Amino acid sequence: MSINTPDIQRLAEIFTDLGGTFVTPATAISARLQSIQAVVFDWDGVFNDGFKGEGAPSTFSEADSMGSNMLRYGLWRQNKTLPTAAIISGEQNQTARHFATREHFHHVYLGIPDKREALKHLCTIQKIKPENVAFIFDDVNDLGMAAQCGLRLMVKRQASPLLQNYAINNDRCDYISANCGSAHAVREAMEFMLGFSGNFDAVIDSRIRYDEIYQAYFDQRQAIVTQSFRNDNGVISSTD
């Protein structure tokens, strides 16, 4: 399961041409990816456009589902162990819980006003450090957690130019996506991270063949039983 040295300049051109913004140099992003052991997603505005209504659940796309799976497989190949996968949301969102359970994420945190507390909890139970976490996010309530993570990918929203400037100027993001949440930003994040880790072609080739290596990963993934957590008067507690 070898990892190729990525053509960093060419990859940077591809994502810049797409419309992405590099805040941290591409070479530094590629280096940081080697220590990533966990991927954490915000939900609203990341997997979707963030719109909701009474009785109208949020949505996700299968393209993003495949993206999250391929990213986890790539990290599994890189680290020789299953990476931690989690959703941390400020809202009680049953679609996020359904997605995390269906995809066999390790954890889903719902109704968390201060996401730094969820990050601390996740790192404690998974025995990792915040610098081992890649975080995909989009809004104000994510920035405190983003400041602590090892790799921060901010999902673009055309209506938030000042927030994006704030994130850049205050070292809260490393890359701002070309695509918004409703246009497969999670898929872009997957290709971005796998590309700069030097793992993209090997991951895709293996999945196409559905070979023994991919099946070994998938069996481990499917054995994960998702744990749900909530904010209980300022304390992170299990809902199971």
Backbone bond lengths (Angstrom), bond angles and torsions (degrees), N, CA, C in turn:
res aa  C-N    CA-C-N  psi(-1)  N-CA   C-N-CA  omega(-1)  CA-C   N-CA-C  phi
1 M - - - 1.462 - - 1.527 109.38 -
2 S 1.314 115.98 61.94 1.459 120.76 -177.49 1.520 111.05 -73.85
3 I 1.315 115.80 155.04 1.462 123.20 177.86 1.516 108.00 -115.96
4 N 1.311 116.53 128.23 1.456 121.23 -179.71 1.520 110.88 -81.85
5 T 1.327 116.08 152.10 1.459 120.55 173.38 1.523 108.54 -73.72
6 P 1.335 117.87 120.68 1.467 118.98 -176.08 1.525 111.99 -72.24
7 D 1.330 115.98 150.09 1.455 121.97 171.73 1.525 106.69 -82.81
8 I 1.327 115.28 87.11 1.460 121.19 -169.17 1.526 111.84 -62.12
9 Q 1.314 117.34 -42.43 1.462 119.33 -179.47 1.523 111.36 -62.27
10 R 1.334 116.46 -44.97 1.462 119.91 -179.77 1.524 111.38 -64.79
11 L 1.331 117.31 -42.49 1.460 120.45 178.02 1.526 111.31 -62.43
12 A 1.322 116.66 -42.34 1.461 120.26 178.77 1.522 110.96 -60.61
13 E 1.324 116.81 -39.02 1.465 120.49 177.55 1.522 111.28 -64.76
14 I 1.335 117.06 -41.27 1.464 120.78 -179.80 1.523 110.85 -60.08
15 F 1.327 116.96 -47.60 1.463 119.67 -176.35 1.528 112.11 -77.18
16 T 1.320 117.62 -29.46 1.465 119.70 173.82 1.516 110.26 -68.29
17 D 1.332 117.19 -43.25 1.463 120.80 177.66 1.528 111.42 -62.61
18 L 1.321 116.89 -31.91 1.458 120.86 177.02 1.522 111.55 -67.24
19 G 1.331 116.28 -26.91 1.462 121.32 -179.26 1.505 113.59 120.27
20 G 1.341 117.20 4.00 1.450 120.43 177.92 1.522 112.14 -74.28
21 T 1.326 116.11 156.95 1.460 122.56 -178.53 1.527 109.92 -119.65
22 F 1.317 116.90 120.21 1.462 121.61 175.77 1.525 108.71 -86.77
23 V 1.307 115.75 120.28 1.463 121.76 174.25 1.524 108.88 -94.81
24 T 1.297 116.30 -43.28 1.463 123.90 173.76 1.523 108.00 -98.11
25 P 1.318 119.80 139.03 1.464 120.77 -179.83 1.519 112.23 -55.53
26 A 1.318 115.81 144.75 1.458 121.59 -176.56 1.528 111.61 -58.13
27 T 1.331 117.57 -35.93 1.471 120.03 179.64 1.523 111.09 -63.10
28 A 1.327 117.02 -39.02 1.463 120.63 179.46 1.527 110.73 -70.56
29 I 1.332 117.17 -37.08 1.462 120.36 176.96 1.518 110.53 -62.42
30 S 1.331 116.57 -44.87 1.461 121.02 178.70 1.521 110.95 -59.16
31 A 1.316 117.05 -40.99 1.471 120.66 179.44 1.528 111.55 -67.44
32 R 1.333 117.03 -41.53 1.472 120.44 -178.85 1.523 111.63 -64.10
33 L 1.318 116.65 -32.90 1.460 119.93 -177.73 1.523 112.65 -60.95
34 Q 1.319 117.13 -24.22 1.461 119.65 -178.90 1.528 112.44 -68.51
35 S 1.332 117.64 -17.88 1.467 120.44 -179.67 1.526 112.95 -106.80
36 I 1.330 117.89 6.21 1.460 121.00 -178.43 1.527 109.80 -78.26
37 Q 1.331 115.31 126.24 1.459 122.16 -179.72 1.531 112.47 -121.96
38 A 1.322 116.54 -3.54 1.467 120.58 -177.82 1.519 109.72 -148.60
39 V 1.329 115.27 146.78 1.458 121.58 176.01 1.526 107.71 -124.66
40 V 1.325 116.25 124.15 1.459 122.18 -178.90 1.520 108.57 -120.97
41 F 1.324 115.74 132.66 1.451 122.29 -179.96 1.524 110.44 -115.24
42 D 1.317 116.22 136.93 1.462 120.52 157.67 1.527 105.92 -71.31
43 W 1.317 117.96 168.61 1.464 119.86 -178.34 1.529 112.18 -109.48
44 D 1.335 117.05 -70.81 1.471 120.67 -176.83 1.524 110.49 -65.32
45 G 1.333 115.40 128.04 1.454 120.71 -178.95 1.515 113.54 87.72
46 V 1.332 116.90 -7.14 1.463 121.97 179.08 1.528 109.90 -110.31
47 F 1.330 116.33 -54.39 1.460 120.61 176.08 1.528 112.49 -87.39
48 N 1.315 116.77 -5.35 1.458 121.72 -174.41 1.518 108.64 -160.53
49 D 1.328 116.63 -173.37 1.465 119.88 -178.19 1.522 113.21 -87.74
50 G 1.330 117.27 -3.49 1.455 120.81 177.34 1.507 115.14 88.82
51 F 1.331 118.08 -4.90 1.460 120.44 179.62 1.523 110.52 -75.11
52 K 1.336 115.85 137.25 1.456 122.52 175.21 1.517 108.44 -145.94
53 G 1.317 115.27 166.66 1.452 121.07 174.87 1.507 109.03 -155.85
54 E 1.328 116.03 171.01 1.461 119.42 -179.86 1.532 109.83 -60.71
55 G 1.308 115.29 120.71 1.456 119.86 -179.64 1.513 114.42 77.70
56 A 1.326 117.55 2.23 1.468 121.63 -179.61 1.522 108.52 -112.89
57 P 1.321 118.30 104.37 1.469 120.54 -177.30 1.512 111.71 -73.75
58 S 1.319 115.11 162.21 1.459 119.97 174.02 1.525 109.01 -75.15
59 T 1.324 116.03 173.24 1.463 120.95 -174.04 1.520 111.11 -128.97
60 F 1.340 115.09 170.60 1.458 122.06 170.51 1.518 107.20 -146.73
61 S 1.324 116.62 164.26 1.462 120.53 -179.78 1.521 110.30 -111.64
62 E 1.333 115.05 151.73 1.459 119.33 177.34 1.532 111.04 -69.18
63 A 1.324 117.20 -26.94 1.468 119.42 175.93 1.532 110.42 -62.78
64 D 1.326 116.96 -38.99 1.461 120.28 177.21 1.527 111.65 -73.76
65 S 1.332 116.14 -34.08 1.456 119.58 175.32 1.528 110.64 -60.35
66 M 1.328 116.55 -48.13 1.459 120.37 176.77 1.521 110.61 -60.49
67 G 1.322 116.22 -39.87 1.459 119.81 178.83 1.509 112.68 -60.66
68 S 1.328 117.53 -45.30 1.459 119.94 -179.97 1.524 110.87 -64.55
69 N 1.330 116.77 -36.79 1.459 120.01 179.59 1.527 111.56 -68.38
70 M 1.340 116.95 -44.76 1.462 119.48 179.51 1.524 111.37 -64.31
71 L 1.337 116.89 -36.33 1.459 119.91 177.55 1.523 110.89 -63.26
72 R 1.310 116.48 -44.58 1.466 120.00 179.11 1.530 110.77 -64.02
73 Y 1.327 116.14 -39.55 1.459 119.55 177.76 1.526 110.75 -63.36
74 G 1.333 116.68 -41.96 1.458 119.84 178.21 1.515 112.48 -61.79
75 L 1.322 117.19 -41.45 1.457 120.47 178.06 1.527 111.15 -69.15
76 W 1.326 116.66 -34.06 1.466 120.46 175.01 1.523 110.58 -62.27
77 R 1.314 117.02 -42.68 1.462 120.86 177.47 1.524 110.68 -65.11
78 Q 1.316 116.69 -39.19 1.462 121.15 -178.15 1.522 112.01 -68.92
79 N 1.338 116.35 -44.61 1.465 121.02 -171.02 1.514 113.86 -99.44
80 K 1.344 116.68 -7.62 1.466 122.09 -177.80 1.531 111.76 63.01
81 T 1.309 116.86 22.88 1.462 122.12 176.11 1.516 108.38 -154.99
82 L 1.324 116.09 156.53 1.458 120.83 -176.77 1.529 110.33 -70.73
83 P 1.332 118.15 124.77 1.464 119.28 179.01 1.523 111.16 -72.81
84 T 1.297 116.09 149.75 1.461 121.07 173.74 1.521 109.09 -68.91
85 A 1.331 116.46 135.97 1.458 121.75 177.18 1.521 108.63 -128.61
86 A 1.340 116.70 133.84 1.460 119.66 -176.46 1.519 111.02 -151.60
87 I 1.320 115.17 156.27 1.459 123.79 169.08 1.517 107.01 -115.71
88 I 1.326 116.72 133.54 1.459 121.95 174.44 1.518 107.55 -124.92
89 S 1.323 116.75 115.55 1.461 121.50 -176.73 1.522 110.52 -125.72
90 G 1.294 115.56 146.79 1.460 120.44 175.39 1.511 113.09 -78.12
91 E 1.318 117.46 -10.05 1.460 122.27 -176.50 1.527 111.40 -114.01
92 Q 1.334 114.92 162.15 1.462 121.41 171.62 1.520 106.87 -86.87
93 N 1.317 116.26 100.04 1.458 120.33 -171.33 1.521 109.67 -123.68
94 Q 1.329 115.36 109.79 1.460 119.39 -176.08 1.529 112.45 -70.68
95 T 1.330 117.26 -27.22 1.467 118.69 176.73 1.524 110.31 -67.38
96 A 1.314 116.79 -39.14 1.466 120.11 176.55 1.524 110.23 -62.36
97 R 1.326 116.88 -41.68 1.467 120.33 177.94 1.535 110.34 -63.38
98 H 1.341 116.04 -43.43 1.472 120.31 179.01 1.523 110.73 -60.69
99 F 1.330 116.53 -45.69 1.460 120.23 -178.69 1.528 110.94 -62.95
100 A 1.323 116.21 -47.12 1.468 119.80 -179.16 1.521 111.40 -60.82
101 T 1.327 116.87 -39.63 1.465 120.91 179.38 1.519 111.08 -69.72
102 R 1.323 116.48 -44.56 1.464 120.70 179.86 1.515 111.81 -61.38
103 E 1.325 116.30 -39.40 1.465 121.75 -177.21 1.529 112.93 -89.75
104 H 1.322 116.16 2.49 1.471 120.80 177.98 1.533 111.62 57.59
105 F 1.348 115.76 45.39 1.453 119.82 167.66 1.528 108.11 -67.05
106 H 1.314 115.97 156.76 1.461 119.31 177.81 1.531 111.77 -70.37
107 H 1.342 116.48 -42.67 1.454 119.82 -172.41 1.524 111.14 -143.32
108 V 1.340 115.20 151.34 1.458 121.80 167.57 1.529 107.35 -135.10
109 Y 1.322 115.71 125.19 1.460 123.09 179.34 1.518 108.03 -109.93
110 L 1.326 117.62 122.37 1.461 121.71 -176.88 1.526 110.44 -124.32
111 G 1.337 115.16 145.10 1.457 120.88 179.42 1.514 112.64 68.84
112 I 1.330 116.23 39.62 1.477 121.55 -176.37 1.528 109.30 -103.77
113 P 1.339 119.01 106.37 1.468 120.10 -177.91 1.529 113.61 -72.00
114 D 1.326 117.46 -35.25 1.465 122.15 178.97 1.525 107.56 -114.91
115 K 1.318 117.19 100.11 1.463 120.83 -172.69 1.523 112.48 -70.24
116 R 1.317 117.75 -14.56 1.460 119.98 174.66 1.526 110.96 -62.17
117 E 1.327 116.16 -33.28 1.466 119.46 178.96 1.524 111.16 -68.59
118 A 1.333 116.34 -38.94 1.467 119.72 176.56 1.524 110.63 -65.69
119 L 1.325 116.68 -40.72 1.467 120.48 177.80 1.525 110.49 -61.06
120 K 1.311 117.09 -45.01 1.464 121.27 178.72 1.525 110.32 -60.33
121 H 1.321 116.63 -43.37 1.461 121.84 179.75 1.520 110.47 -63.48
122 L 1.330 116.95 -46.63 1.462 121.48 -179.51 1.525 111.06 -61.43
123 C 1.320 116.65 -45.44 1.463 119.87 -178.79 1.531 111.51 -64.22
124 T 1.321 116.20 -35.28 1.466 120.03 179.34 1.521 111.35 -66.37
125 I 1.329 117.22 -48.81 1.462 118.81 -175.11 1.528 111.93 -76.26
126 Q 1.340 117.15 -24.48 1.463 119.77 178.67 1.528 112.74 -95.43
127 K 1.332 116.46 -5.34 1.470 122.20 177.72 1.539 111.42 58.62
128 I 1.317 114.76 47.90 1.459 121.75 174.73 1.524 108.58 -128.15
129 K 1.330 115.92 174.52 1.451 121.77 178.41 1.529 109.84 -110.12
130 P 1.330 118.24 156.91 1.463 120.19 178.44 1.524 113.29 -55.43
131 E 1.329 117.54 -32.07 1.464 119.59 179.76 1.529 112.34 -70.22
132 N 1.329 117.04 -9.25 1.467 121.09 175.10 1.520 112.75 -90.67
133 V 1.342 116.75 2.55 1.463 121.91 -173.49 1.529 111.21 -106.57
134 A 1.331 116.06 130.44 1.464 121.84 168.14 1.526 107.59 -97.91
135 F 1.319 117.25 132.72 1.466 122.89 -174.12 1.522 109.05 -122.91
136 I 1.336 116.42 126.73 1.467 122.40 176.41 1.516 107.09 -110.86
137 F 1.324 117.97 120.68 1.466 122.16 -168.02 1.520 110.80 -150.59
138 D 1.367 115.52 178.09 1.468 116.75 -177.83 1.512 116.32 -146.73
139 D 1.349 120.43 -14.22 1.464 116.58 -166.65 1.526 113.52 -139.38
140 V 1.337 114.31 -176.82 1.458 122.61 -171.46 1.524 111.98 -56.07
141 N 1.338 116.48 -46.15 1.468 119.31 -174.99 1.519 113.53 -71.53
142 D 1.323 117.46 -0.39 1.467 121.84 176.83 1.531 112.83 -97.15
143 L 1.329 117.14 -15.75 1.455 119.90 -167.43 1.530 113.51 -69.86
144 G 1.333 117.31 -31.95 1.459 119.18 177.24 1.512 111.46 -63.03
145 M 1.325 116.60 -43.84 1.458 120.97 177.36 1.521 110.77 -68.58
146 A 1.333 116.89 -40.42 1.459 120.57 -178.40 1.524 111.64 -57.79
147 A 1.322 116.88 -34.83 1.466 120.39 -178.81 1.519 111.91 -61.09
148 Q 1.333 117.86 -22.97 1.463 121.44 -174.14 1.528 113.68 -98.54
149 C 1.329 117.72 -13.65 1.467 120.67 -171.45 1.526 112.38 -86.75
150 G 1.324 114.75 157.92 1.459 120.18 -176.48 1.507 114.45 -74.71
151 L 1.336 117.34 -30.60 1.465 122.06 178.59 1.511 107.45 -142.58
152 R 1.362 116.39 128.18 1.460 121.56 -173.73 1.522 109.63 -124.58
153 L 1.336 116.24 115.03 1.458 121.46 177.91 1.527 108.00 -110.64
154 M 1.319 116.75 115.04 1.462 122.41 -177.37 1.520 109.62 -96.29
155 V 1.321 116.07 129.86 1.455 121.70 179.40 1.531 109.28 -80.53
156 K 1.315 115.33 128.94 1.459 121.41 -175.91 1.524 111.56 -70.14
157 R 1.322 115.46 139.52 1.460 121.82 169.31 1.523 106.67 -135.98
158 Q 1.307 116.65 118.73 1.454 121.64 -172.91 1.521 112.56 -56.97
159 A 1.327 116.05 -28.18 1.465 120.77 -176.23 1.525 113.56 -82.11
160 S 1.336 117.75 0.82 1.472 120.03 -174.46 1.525 113.16 -122.09
161 P 1.319 119.67 52.78 1.469 119.70 -177.87 1.525 112.95 -66.04
162 L 1.326 117.61 -35.78 1.463 119.25 -179.00 1.526 111.32 -72.08
163 L 1.323 116.66 -37.13 1.462 119.42 176.74 1.521 110.71 -64.26
164 Q 1.304 116.85 -40.97 1.459 119.87 177.64 1.528 110.96 -64.01
165 N 1.329 117.13 -40.52 1.468 119.96 175.48 1.525 111.08 -62.27
166 Y 1.336 115.86 -39.80 1.465 119.55 178.24 1.530 110.14 -61.46
167 A 1.329 116.29 -45.81 1.463 120.15 -179.69 1.526 111.10 -61.09
168 I 1.316 116.37 -39.76 1.469 120.67 178.84 1.525 110.70 -66.71
169 N 1.324 115.95 -48.99 1.464 120.62 -173.99 1.527 113.39 -70.82
170 N 1.334 116.26 -20.62 1.463 120.35 -177.45 1.530 112.95 -111.87
171 D 1.321 116.13 20.85 1.464 122.66 175.25 1.524 111.67 53.27
172 R 1.338 116.08 53.83 1.459 121.27 177.93 1.529 112.66 -113.46
173 C 1.321 118.47 0.84 1.457 120.04 177.84 1.523 109.95 -152.46
174 D 1.337 115.02 154.81 1.462 121.73 177.81 1.525 112.02 -109.15
175 Y 1.322 116.07 -23.42 1.463 121.56 -178.32 1.515 107.59 -154.51
176 I 1.336 116.27 139.37 1.463 122.20 174.23 1.514 107.69 -112.60
177 S 1.315 116.39 124.35 1.457 121.50 -173.12 1.523 112.31 -65.58
178 A 1.322 114.52 156.48 1.468 120.49 173.19 1.510 110.91 -75.86
179 N 1.337 116.10 -30.53 1.458 121.08 -173.31 1.516 112.00 -106.23
180 C 1.326 115.51 150.10 1.459 121.30 176.70 1.526 109.61 -86.11
181 G 1.322 116.26 176.53 1.447 120.61 -175.76 1.512 114.52 -61.74
182 S 1.323 117.36 -32.97 1.461 120.57 -179.55 1.521 112.53 -83.41
183 A 1.327 117.73 -0.53 1.474 122.19 -178.93 1.525 110.82 -121.88
184 H 1.334 115.62 35.71 1.465 122.59 171.75 1.530 113.77 69.31
185 A 1.314 116.64 46.12 1.462 120.46 175.82 1.524 111.87 -62.63
186 V 1.339 117.79 -33.71 1.464 120.36 179.17 1.517 110.21 -65.40
187 R 1.334 116.68 -38.76 1.468 119.41 177.56 1.526 110.42 -64.20
188 E 1.328 116.77 -40.31 1.464 120.20 176.34 1.523 110.61 -61.46
189 A 1.327 116.80 -42.33 1.469 120.18 179.73 1.518 111.03 -61.89
190 M 1.347 116.50 -38.94 1.459 120.12 178.04 1.516 110.68 -62.33
191 E 1.336 117.36 -51.57 1.463 119.61 -177.65 1.528 110.60 -63.01
192 F 1.316 116.37 -37.48 1.461 121.93 177.60 1.525 110.91 -59.61
193 M 1.322 116.73 -52.12 1.462 120.62 -175.22 1.529 111.95 -70.15
194 L 1.330 116.74 -42.14 1.461 118.53 178.08 1.521 111.58 -67.33
195 G 1.332 116.91 -36.90 1.453 120.11 178.41 1.513 111.74 -62.19
196 F 1.326 116.62 -50.02 1.461 120.34 -176.77 1.529 113.20 -76.37
197 S 1.325 116.97 -11.90 1.467 118.89 172.38 1.520 111.67 -87.31
198 G 1.337 117.15 -9.40 1.458 121.49 -179.30 1.517 113.60 79.70
199 N 1.327 116.70 21.98 1.455 121.67 -170.02 1.527 113.89 -117.41
200 F 1.327 117.67 -1.77 1.463 119.55 -168.44 1.527 112.64 -62.55
201 D 1.321 118.17 -54.67 1.462 120.52 -174.82 1.521 111.90 -61.61
202 A 1.327 117.13 -41.91 1.458 120.75 -179.16 1.524 111.31 -63.87
203 V 1.324 116.78 -40.00 1.465 121.48 179.13 1.529 110.52 -64.53
204 I 1.319 116.66 -47.48 1.460 120.07 -177.51 1.526 110.59 -67.45
205 D 1.325 117.30 -43.27 1.471 120.49 178.73 1.527 110.95 -59.45
206 S 1.323 116.59 -43.08 1.457 120.86 -178.75 1.519 111.52 -65.67
207 R 1.327 116.05 -42.43 1.477 119.52 179.85 1.524 111.10 -66.77
208 I 1.333 117.53 -38.59 1.462 120.60 177.63 1.526 110.13 -59.95
209 R 1.316 116.61 -43.28 1.464 121.03 -179.76 1.529 111.96 -75.65
210 Y 1.305 116.07 -18.23 1.469 122.09 -173.08 1.533 109.03 49.94
211 D 1.322 114.67 51.32 1.450 121.16 -171.30 1.531 111.95 -79.97
212 E 1.312 115.75 -179.45 1.464 120.86 -175.99 1.521 111.98 -64.47
213 I 1.318 117.13 -32.85 1.467 120.15 179.56 1.526 109.98 -66.31
214 Y 1.337 116.50 -46.97 1.469 118.74 178.39 1.522 110.71 -63.41
215 Q 1.323 117.69 -41.79 1.461 120.31 -179.60 1.520 111.83 -62.92
216 A 1.332 117.27 -35.16 1.468 120.35 176.82 1.524 110.51 -63.75
217 Y 1.351 115.84 -44.35 1.470 119.68 175.32 1.518 110.95 -60.37
218 F 1.334 116.38 -48.17 1.465 120.82 -173.97 1.524 111.25 -63.55
219 D 1.311 117.66 -38.06 1.458 120.58 177.01 1.529 110.64 -61.66
220 Q 1.322 117.20 -41.43 1.462 120.58 177.40 1.522 110.87 -65.39
221 R 1.321 116.39 -42.49 1.464 120.83 178.75 1.517 111.51 -59.89
222 Q 1.321 116.55 -46.30 1.460 121.10 -176.54 1.523 112.64 -67.45
223 A 1.310 117.30 -19.10 1.466 120.58 179.12 1.531 112.53 -79.96
224 I 1.331 116.82 -11.59 1.466 120.34 -179.79 1.527 110.03 -71.86
225 V 1.323 116.67 129.65 1.463 123.08 172.83 1.524 107.57 -103.23
226 T 1.315 116.52 116.10 1.465 121.57 -174.05 1.522 111.28 -65.87
227 Q 1.322 115.99 131.46 1.461 122.18 175.59 1.523 109.38 -100.77
228 S 1.328 116.29 132.53 1.458 121.90 -179.72 1.525 109.97 -106.07
229 F 1.342 115.05 138.19 1.456 120.91 179.53 1.528 110.18 -131.53
230 R 1.313 115.32 155.96 1.458 121.81 179.02 1.524 109.75 -138.64
231 N 1.319 115.20 168.57 1.454 121.07 172.87 1.529 107.99 -89.83
232 D 1.320 116.78 117.69 1.458 122.05 -177.91 1.520 108.42 -117.06
233 N 1.349 115.47 90.26 1.468 121.52 -178.18 1.523 112.01 54.41
234 G 1.331 115.56 45.22 1.454 120.77 177.35 1.497 114.99 87.81
235 V 1.336 117.15 0.28 1.466 121.54 -179.91 1.508 108.85 -118.04
236 I 1.339 116.73 134.53 1.459 121.18 176.81 1.533 107.55 -76.33
237 S 1.343 115.84 122.58 1.453 119.93 -179.15 1.523 110.64 -136.23
238 S 1.316 116.28 155.61 1.467 122.13 -177.90 1.522 109.78 -76.24
239 T 1.331 115.61 145.62 1.460 121.02 174.35 1.519 111.03 -100.76
240 D 1.338 116.81 -1.52 1.470 120.77 -176.82 1.531 111.78 -82.93
